[in-house]
Amino acid sequence: MLYLNDSLREFTPMPETIEQLLIQLSLEKKRLIIEHNGTVILPDQYDATLLTDRDRIEIIHFVGGG
């Protein structure tokens, strides 16, 4: 289970990395900021950042407009 944007969610299977989490959520890396337990994670670190039970993940989407 992970806290995703302040909501506790169960994932089956549990993603091992941020990269796997984004794949499970069908999210593209573009226009996202990911915070893992209070630390901003850069896109080139998504596949190396390991997740454990009850980690806190914040996903911030950027939306263009005019």
C-alpha positions as CSV (number, residue, x, y, z in Angstrom):
1,M,0.0,0.0,0.0
2,L,1.1,3.5,-0.8
3,Y,-0.1,7.0,0.1
4,L,-0.8,8.5,-3.3
5,N,-1.6,12.2,-3.0
6,D,-2.6,11.7,0.6
7,S,-4.9,8.7,-0.1
8,L,-3.9,5.3,1.0
9,R,-4.1,3.0,-2.0
10,E,-3.4,-0.7,-2.5
11,F,-1.7,-1.9,-5.6
12,T,-1.6,-5.4,-7.0
13,P,1.2,-6.1,-7.7
14,M,3.0,-3.6,-5.5
15,P,5.2,-1.5,-7.8
16,E,8.9,-1.7,-6.9
17,T,9.9,1.6,-8.3
18,I,8.4,5.0,-9.2
19,E,8.8,4.0,-12.9
20,Q,6.6,0.9,-12.3
21,L,4.1,3.0,-10.4
22,L,3.7,5.4,-13.3
23,I,3.2,2.5,-15.7
24,Q,0.5,1.0,-13.5
25,L,-1.2,4.4,-13.3
26,S,-0.8,4.8,-17.1
27,L,0.9,8.2,-16.6
28,E,3.5,9.6,-18.9
29,K,6.7,11.1,-17.4
30,K,6.2,14.4,-19.3
31,R,4.8,17.3,-17.3
32,L,5.0,15.5,-13.9
33,I,6.7,16.2,-10.7
34,I,7.1,13.3,-8.3
35,E,7.7,13.7,-4.6
36,H,8.7,10.6,-2.7
37,N,8.6,10.8,1.1
38,G,9.1,14.6,0.9
39,T,11.9,14.5,-1.7
40,V,11.5,15.6,-5.3
41,I,12.6,12.8,-7.6
42,L,14.0,13.7,-11.1
43,P,12.8,11.7,-14.1
44,D,16.1,10.0,-14.6
45,Q,15.8,8.6,-11.1
46,Y,12.3,7.0,-11.5
47,D,13.6,3.5,-12.3
48,A,16.2,3.6,-9.4
49,T,13.9,4.9,-6.7
50,L,12.6,2.0,-4.7
51,L,9.2,2.0,-3.1
52,T,8.3,0.3,0.2
53,D,5.0,-0.2,2.0
54,R,3.3,3.0,3.1
55,D,5.7,5.3,1.3
56,R,4.2,8.8,0.5
57,I,4.0,9.7,-3.2
58,E,2.8,13.1,-4.4
59,I,2.2,13.4,-8.2
60,I,1.8,16.9,-9.5
61,H,0.6,17.3,-13.1
62,F,1.4,20.4,-15.2
63,V,-1.4,21.5,-17.6
64,G,-0.8,23.9,-20.4
65,G,-3.3,26.6,-21.2
66,G,-3.7,30.0,-22.6
